[in-house]
Amino acid sequence: MDTSRLHTAFRALICCAFTPLAAFAEDWGSYKIVPVSAPKMVLEAPESATSEGALVSINKITNGANQQWNVVAKGDGLFAIKPSKDHGRALAIAQGAAKQGARIVLEKDTGIDSQLWRLTKREHGAYSITPKLAPAMGLDLLGGKQEAGAVVDLWTLNQSDPHLQWFITPLAGSGVAEPQPNAAPQYEPPAIKPEDILKGTIKQFTFQQSTVFPGTTRDVTVFIPSQYDASKPACVYVKTDGFNPREKELMEVMIATKEMPVTVGVFVRPGELPAPMKGTAGRRNRDFEYDGISDNNVRFLVDELLPFVAKEFHLNLSTDGNDRCMAGGSSGGIAAFTAAWNRPEAFSRVYAASGSWVAFRGGHEFPTMVRKFEAKPLRAFLTTATHDMENCAGDWYTLDQEMDKALKFAGYDYQFRAVEGRHVAGYGEYWREAMAYLWKGWPERVKAGLSAPRAQEMLIPGEDWQLVGTGFKSTRGPSCNAKGEVFFADTTNNKIHRLDLDGSVKEFAADAGNAHCVSVGADGKVYTVSEKSGKVLCFDSEGKSKLVLEGLPAHSVLAMPNGSLYITANDEKKPNKGGSVWLVKDGLKQQVDGGIKFATGMAYRPDQWLFSVADGHSKWVYSYEIAADGSLRNKERFFHLHVSDWDDDAGPESVCYSIEGRQFVATRSGVQISADDGPTQIILPVPDRSRVTAVAIGGADQDTLYAFCMDKIWKRKIRQHSMGAFTPWTKVTPNKL
């Protein structure tokens, strides 16, 4: 037998079966180019394209290779347009004559200026195609003739003339019609001998032991590769919606080529709650498990299913997210991304085809969350279909493009493909390219991207969260002094602690008088309030207390530069409107607002005229103007906080400002940083995803952000600085959106 022929034929089979029509390196993708004035026609490379200077024209759409074009980025916003059937040639102005009526031809690609084009998108989605040599002219369908062989030439650019406009429609393997000069190179599968592809083993069982999804039953298939070595933790590939034999074959090929490490596949069906009687339907759990954006499904996988698989089949499975990948299509696609989003330490690699980022169970919020949350260490390969699904929950094609833009905006390590076809088109065809991309460089760890622009302005590269201390009971109500020392209450332990400039935690007051919150005044003294005793106390530098006021059970206190105090209190007899704000001045108390659901933390802006009060049972922080007499006016539910889909409210507990004028709010989702006109721009979760109950800025350089999480305290350096009652009036400049 001629083994060389066999190997060649096998490689061709692998390429045909698993490699889509893809683009060159730095290729925008493969497209058909349709004149707006003749929508039933398409730009065509003539059959005689091999001859130099062959005229380009239009013809009826046949989807032939000579009607497919590759758009290749050349830098500075310029592109070469090449026929897909002959990448050695390019669309050009005949003889470089940049004048009205110059014919458009195909020439050998030499990169000269007459072969370079700029693509400008118009409002209705069509493009003007203008030559570098003559930017005031455009590619023109002469007379808009809707007949085969109609001439294409240059003409003076008129943006409203449909003869000068072209739809650039992506084919399989192309990005959406937006320039991508940094697109990934074409995927080329490495050569492989058939005898090197080793067959793995399949195990199947039914899983019914879930407590995360109680009462459900589901089928599970496990693929164990022939190369599995029990002495080493194997990587893990989890596939939603169950087993497809094709993926077993693909895994065997890619493990053999070493594009994928030795990986155990776990193919799991969504659960079903069986009906207790015959003749009726059970409860389908797929939408609940897959489209829900909580951490339920990843907890099910990490805490229940994968440990069961490891034990049942005596497998040594890695528990490191860097060694685990998850994939799926449609709702299974968003489920894969959600798992990595919620627990990147459990899954860091995601393949999602036609992901359901639509309004089933909050998935449509994902593009916004990706833009606002600090970027997470995950790598993704996403596809969508040009004729994807559309129903009551949304338009998949549109929303998948939103995810593409959001991931790009937030600096993620990802690839995105728009595939000609319908829902989940191209899942199998792109599987190998996706896995090669997701596993590239393994075992190097997947790193987080740069995050969105506003976060980049705030965060310092390499300065991540660090654990300051643990073992507390209930850390609340912190405040910074002029030195940068931060004081906080540990309410359950009835103590006040101080975070010193060296980072250590010292006890400041052994008996805090049941303090629930502290605030450092302009005089350097520490003021406290208590929900239990109703007393306002003042502590000197030695930690000795003095009574300021009594009879006001309170949640929070805020010291002002003029020596007055603002205090929030809550009446349990009025659960939905019992929150109030009080002014304490010269030993007297005065209520200055009421009707808040549950009044918690307060802060004032560095220019000392705007005042914030958090409503702990909502998604709002109220804004007020401080009048000259200390009263509050012009009240608005102004600062809009992010609420996780599984939470009923944002749970804002504590608020502080930086001297630069940015507002920081402690919430269930982490530290939320607001724009000066109200919306949350940045969300910083802490490493263990705990609810943040208090927030402060301090430290030796007054640039350390502290997040208090009941029993733990985290810190990180940021590009913002602390302020307090000791800080003079400071001008505030509106921040960018």
N, C-alpha and C positions, 0 to 999 in steps of 0.2 A: 504494500500500500504506500502511496506517495503521501507521507505524513506532512510535508510542507504544504501541499494543497489542502489537506484536512485542516491544518491550523489556520490557513488563510480563510477558508470557508467558514470556520467556526468564529473567527474574529468578525467577519462580515455579518454573520447571524446575530452575534451579540450587539453589534453596532446598529443593525436594522431594527432589532427588537426593542432596544432600550435607549437609543440615543435619538433625541428629537432633532429636527432641522434647526441648527443653531448658528450662531454668528461667529465671525472672526474675533480675534482679540480686539478689545476696545470697540466692539461692534454694538450699534444701537439696536440691531435686530433685523429680522426679515419682514418685509412689508410689501403690500400692494399699494400703488400710488394712483389715486383715482381723481380725475378732473372734476371739480364741482359742477362745471357747466355741462358735463357729459357723464353722469353718475353710473351709466351702464357700460362704460368703457374703462380702460385701465392703461397706464403707461407700459409700453412694451419694448423690450430689446429685440431688434429684428433677428430673424434666424441667421442672417449673415453677419452677426455681431463680431465674428472673428476678424472681419475686414476692418482696417483702420478707417475711421470716419463714417461708419455706418449710421444712417439717419435714424433717430428715435422718433416713434410716433405712438398713437394709441390704437387699441383694438378691443374687440368684445372680450369680456372676462371669460377665460377658460381655466384659470388657476394653473396654467402651465409654468414651467420653470423660468421661461423668458419673461414672465409677468411678475416675477418676484425680485425684489431689490433689497440690498443690504445697505444700511446707513451707518457709516463708520466715522466715529469722532476723530478729528484731526487737531483739536485744540483751538483755543480762542473762539469757541462757539461755531466753528466751521466743520463741515462734514463732506466726505466723499460719498457719492451715491453709485453703487455698483450692482450690476446684474448678478443675481444669486448663482446663475449657471456659469459665470465666468468672472471670478473675483479679480482677475488680472486687468480688467477694463473698468472704466469709470465714465460717468455722465460728464460731458464737457461741452464748452462753447466751440463750435467749429472754427478752427484756425485762430482761436483766442480773440475773435473779433467781437468785442463787447459793445455791440451797437444794436439798435432796434432792428428786429427781423433776422438777427443771426440765428442760424439753425443749431439745434442741439443734436449731438452725435455721441457715439461711443469711441473712446480712444484707449490706448494702452495707459494704465494708471502709472503716472510718473510723479504725481503730487503737485503738479504745477497749478498756478492760481486759477486758470480757466477750468480746472476740475474740482474746485472747492465751492461749497454752497452754504448759505446760512438759512436755517429754518425758523420762521417766525409764526407762532401760533396766533390765530385770530379768535375772536370771541365765540364764534359758532363751531370751533374745533378744527377748521381747515387751516392749512399752512400756506404762507407765501414762501417760495423757494427762490432766493436771490443769490446771484453769483458774487463771489469776492471781488471780481474785476469790475463789476458794475452794480453797486448796491442800490442804485435808484431804479434798477430793472428787475424783472422777475420771469420765472419760467411760465410760458404762456401757451395755451391751446389756441392756435390761430383761429379766430372767428368762433370759437366754441363749437366747432363742428362735431356732431355726434355720429361720426362714421369712421370705419376702419381706415387706418392710414393717414388720419388727419395730422397735419404738421405741428410739431412742437418747436417753439422758437423763443427768443427774448423779446420783451416788450416793456415799455415804460410802466413802472409799477403803479397801479391804482388799487388801493386796498379794497375798494368796493366792487371791483370787476371780477366776477366769478371765473372768467377765462384765466385769471392769474392765481387761482386758488386751487389747492389740492388736498384731498383727504389722504392721510398716511395711516393706513390700517394695519395693525400688527398681525402677523401670521404666527403659527405655533413656534415657540422658542424666542419670541420677542418681548421686549418690555412694552409698557404702555407708551403711547406716543408722546414721550417727553425725553429730551436729550439726556443720555447717560454716558458721559465721556469716560467714566471710571468703571464701566460695566466689566463683569468678569470675562476672562477668555473662554473660548469655546471648550466645552468638556470633551475630551477625547479619551475613551476607555483604554487602559493599558492592555497590551497583548497578554493573552493567557492560553496555556495549553489545556485541552479538554481533560487530560489525565490529572492536572493539578487541582481541578475542582472536585472537592470531596463532599460526599453526601452526608448531611447531618441526620439527626434523629428527631422524630416528632412524638410528643406526648400530649394527651388530651384528657381533660377532666371537667367536671362541673363544680363551680364554687358557690357555696350557700352559707358561708360562715361570717358574712359581713355584719359588723355593728355600725359602720358608717352609713351603709344603706341597708337597714335591717329588713330581714325577710326576703331579700332578693336572691335570685338564682341567675347564673350566667355561665356560658361555655368559655373555656380557656384552652388555648393551644400553646404548647411550648416547643420551640425549636432549639435543639442543642447541637452546635456545630461539631464536626468531627475533630476539629483542632482544640476543643475544650480541654483545659488542663486544670484539674481540681486544686492544684497547688497555687494557682494564681486567681485572683478575683476576675471573673469574666465581666466584660461590658454588657449592658442590657439595652435592648431595643423593645419598646412597648408600642404596640399598634392597636389603635381603637377599632371598633367594629369587627373584630375577629380576624380569622385566618384566611389568607389567600395564598394558595400554593406557589403563585408566581413570586411572592416576596421571599419565600424559602429559597427558591432558585437564585434570586437576586443576591440574597445574603451569602449564599455559598460561593457565588462568583466573586463578590467584593471582598470577602474574607480571604479568598485565594489570591486576589491581586494585591492584598494588604491595603486597599483603600479604606477598609473598615477593619477595626481590630476584632479579635475573637469575641463574638457577641452572641449572647443567648437572646432569642426572640420570644417575647410573651405577647400573644395575640389574644385580646380579651374582648368579649362581647359586652354591650351594655346590659345592665340588670333588668329583670322583670319581676314584679311582685305577682305571683300566681294567684288567680282567683280561687276562693275557697270552695267553689262549686263548679260543676261541669256546665258547658253550654254557654259560657260568657267569656269575655276577654279579661286578661290580667291587666295590671297597670304597667304600661311601658315606662321605663325609667330613663330612656336615652336622653331626652331633652333635659331632664332634671340633672342628670349626671354630667352631660357633656356641655350643654349650653349655659349652665350655671357657672358664674365666674368666681365662686368661692373656692376654698381649698379642699372641699369635700372629696373630689375625685382623686387628687394627688395624695390626700391622706389615706384613702382607700388603697391606692396602689402601694404606697411606701410602707404603711403600717400593717396592712393586712395581706394583700395579694402576693407581693414579691417575697415577703418572708415565708409565706406558705409554699410558694413555688420552690424556694431554696431548700426548705426543709423536706418537702415531699419528694423531690427528685435528687436530694443530696448534692445541691449545686452551690458553688462558691461564687455568689453574685456580688459585684461591687455595689456599695451603698453611696458612692461618691457621684454627685450629679455630673461631674466632668466626664464620667464613664457611662452616662445614660442618655439615651435619645428617645423621643416620643414622636409618633407620626399619626396622621389621620386625615380624612377628607370631610368637608362640610362641617357638621357639628363635631365630628371626631377631630377635625383640624383645629377648631378653637379650643377643644378640650386639651389637645397636646400643648398648645401655646399657654393656656391657662395654668396647666401644671407647672411649666417652667417659670411663668411669671410669678406665681405665688410661692414656689419653692425652687429657686434656681440652684440651691445646694442639692436638690434631689434630681432635677433634670435640667441640663444646660443646652441641649441640642433639640431643635424642633423642625419637623417637616409638616406643613399644613397646606393642603390643596383646597381651594375654594372655602377657606375658613369662614364660619358663620359669625362674622363680626356684625351681627344684626340684632334687632330688638326682640329677641326671644326672652332672654333672662339677663339683660344688661350688657351683652356683648358689644353693642353699638357704642358703649362708653370706652372701649379699649383704645381707639386712636387717641382720645383725649388723655386717658391715663398714661399712655406711652409718652406723650408729650410733657406731662406734668411731673411724673415720678422720676426720681434719679434713675439713670439707666442701670439695668441689671445685667449680671454676667450670663447672657444667653446668646446663642447664635441661631438664626432662623433661616429657613428656605421656604418661601411662600409662593404659591401660584394662584391665579384666578382665571376664569374663562371669559372670553369676550362676549359670550351669550349665556352668562351664568343665570342662576335662579333669581326670581323676584316674586315676593309674596307679601303678606301682611307685615312681616318683620323687617323688610327692607330689600334693597337691591344689592346682591352679593358683589357684582362687578364694581359698583361704585364704592361700597364700603371697604372692599378688599384693597382698592386703590388708596383709600384713606389710611389704611394700616401701613401700606407701603410708604406713603408720605410721612406718616408719624414716625416710623422707625428711622427713616432717613433724617428727619428733623432732630430726633433725639440721639443720633450718632451710633445706632446699633450696628453690629456685625451681622449682615443679612443679605439675602438675594431675593429678588422678586421677578416673577415671570407672568406675563399675560399670554394665555394659550387660546388659540382659535378653537372654539367648540363650546360645549355646554357644561353644566355643573360637574365639577371635579374632573374635567377633561385633562388628560395628560398626566394623571397621578403615576401610573406605571412607567410611562415614557420618561418622566423626569426623575424617577426614583434614584437611579444611579448617580445622576448629576447632583441631586440633593444630598445623598449620603456622602459623596466625595467631598462636597463643600462643607458639610456639617462636621465631618471627622478629620478635616485637613489639620495637619500638625499635631494630632493626638500623639502622646499624652500631654502636650502643652495645654494649660488650662485656658478655657474660654474666659475672655476678659470683658468687663463692662465697657460700653462705649463712653463717649465724652459727655453725654446728656445734652439736653436742649440748651439753646443759647443763654436763656436767663439763668439756668442752673450753672452753666459754665462761668457766668459772671460772679456767682456766689461761692462756688466750690473751688478748692485748691487741689490740683491733681496729686494723687498719692496720699492725701490727708483724709483717711477714712475714719469711720467710727472706732473709738477705743473704749473699752470698759473701764470706768473710773472706780466703781465700787459696787458691791452687792451685799445682800443680807439685811437690807432695810425692810420695814414693814409697809410704809405708805408715804412715799416722798411727794411733797406738794409745796406749792407756793414759793418758788425761789426768788431771790433778788440779789443784785450785784451792788457792791459799794465802789467808791472812787478808785480803790486800789485794784479792783478786778476780783476780789474775793466774793464768793457766792454763798449766801446763807439759804437754808431750806429747812422746812419742818418735816419731821418723821412722825406723823400724827399718832399712829397706833403706839409707838414707843414713847410718846410724849417728850420728844427731844427736838432741839434745834442743832443742826450741824453747820459747819463752815467748810467750804472747799477752798483750801489754801492755794497760794500761787504756785507751790511746788506740785500741785495735783493731789495732795493728800486730803483725806476727810477727817476733820477734827470735831469733837463734840464742843458746841458753843454754850448750850444751856441744858443741864440735866433734867430740869423741870421746866417745860415749855408752857405750862399753864394750859395744856390741851390745845396748843396752837394748831390752826389749820392752814395758815398762810403767813408769810413774813414779807416785809418790805423795808428796805433801807432808806431812811430819810436823808434830807440834805445835811443834817447834823451828824450823820454817820451812825445814828442809833437804829436799832432793829425794832420795828413795830409788828405786832402780831394781833390776830383775831382768833376767836374760838367759837365753833358751832355749839360746843357743850356748855361753856361757862358764860358766854355772852360778854366776855371782858375783852377790852382792847388794852394791850400791854406794850410797854416800851422797855427794851433791854439796852443797857449800856455796854461798853466795850468789854467788860468783865463778865457779861452774861447775867447781870443782876436786873431783875424786873421791877417796873413801877406801873401802877394802874393809871391809865389814861381816861378810860370810860368804861361803863358797864351797862348791862341791859340791852345789848345788841348782838344776839347770836348771829355769827357772820361766816361767810365762806371765804372771802378774799379781802385783802387790804392793799392799797396803793398809796405810797407817800408822794406828795407833790413838792415842787421846789419852794413853794411859799410856806411850807410847814403844815398844810392841811392834809387830811387823809380822805380818800374815797373808799367806801366799804360796800361790798355786795352781801345781801342776805336773802334768805328764802323762807317763805311761810309754807310749812307742810300742809296746812289746811287749804291752800290754794295751789294744787299741783300743776296747773297749766298756766297760771299767771301770778304766782306768788313771789317771783324774783323782784328785788328792789335794789336801788342804789342810794347810798347815804353819803352826805358830806359831813365830816367831823372837823370842826374848826373852833379854836379857842375853847375847847372842852365841851362844846355843844354839838349835837347831832341834828341833822336835817335831811329828810328824805327828798331826793332830787329826781328820782324816777321810779316807776313801778310797772307792773304788767308783763314782766319778762317770764318766760316759762321757768327757767332755772338759771339765775344769774351766777356766773363764776368769775373768771379772771378779767383783769382790767389792764389797760395801758394807755399812755398818751403819746402823741407824736412828738418828735424832737422840737418842733416849732410851737408846742405847748398850747395849741388851741383846739385840736381835735382829740377826741376821747373815745376809746373803744371798750365795750363790755361784751363778753362772750355769753351766749346762751347755750348752756351745756346740754340741753335736750333738743337741739336743732342743728341746722347747718349754717347758722348765722353768727356773725359778730356785729353787734350794733355800733353805729357811729353817732357821735353827738358833737355839737359845738360847746365849748366851755365858755360860759358867760363871765363877765368881769367879777361877779359876786360868787362864782363857783358853781352856780346852778347849771343845769344841762339843758340844751335846746336843740331843735332841728334833728330830732331822733330819726334814724333810718336803720332798717335791717340791711346793712350795707355790704359787709364782707361775706362773700359766698364761698363756703367751704365744700371740699369734696366729701361725699358720703359713699363708702363702699356699698356695693349692691346688697351685701348680706347684713348691713347695719341699718338701724332705724334712724340714726342721726350721726353727726360727725363727732359728737362728744367733746367739744372744745372745753378745756379745763383751765388753761393758763395762756396769757398773752404777754408778749414783750415787743419792744421796738429796738432796732439798731439805730445808731446815730446817723446812719445813711438814710433813714426813713423807711426801712422795710419792716413790715409787721410779721411776727412769728407766732404761730398758734399751735399749742399742744393738742393733738386730736387722736382719735382711734387709729387713723391711718399713718400717723407719724407727725413730724413737724411740717405744718403747711405754711408757706410763705406767700403773702398776699401782695398783689399789685396795689398801688396807692388808690386806684379807682375801684377796688373791690374784689375782683376774682382771684382765686388761688392760681399762682403761676408755677410754684415748685412744691413738690412733696418729698420729704426725706424720711423714709421709714428707718427704724433702727434695725440692727442685724437680726434680732430674734423676732421681729415683727410685732413687738409688744405695743400695747396702747401707751402713748406718751401722755402723762398726766400733768407735766409741767415743763417749762422751757425757760432758759435764761442764756444770756451772753456775758462772758467774763473772762477771767484768766489774766496772766501776767501782762500780756499784750492786748488784753481786752478784745480778743478776736476768737475766743473759743465758745462754740455753741454747746450747751449742755441740754440733754434730753433726759428727763426723769421718768422712770417707768415703774413706779411703786417700789419694787424690791431692788431695782438696778438703776445706775446712772451711767449714761454714755456721753462722750464728748468728741468733738472734731474741730479742727481749725477751719475758719471760713474767711471770706473777704468782706466781713462786716464787723462792726465794733459796738461795744456795749454803751448804754446810756442809763441814766437814772436821775433821781431828784437832785443829785450833785452836778448835773450837766447843764451848762448855760443854754439859753435859747439858740437853736440851730436851724438854719434854713433847710427846707426840704425841696428837692427837685423831683418832679414826676419821673417815674421809671418807665422804661420801654415796655411795650406789650409783647 
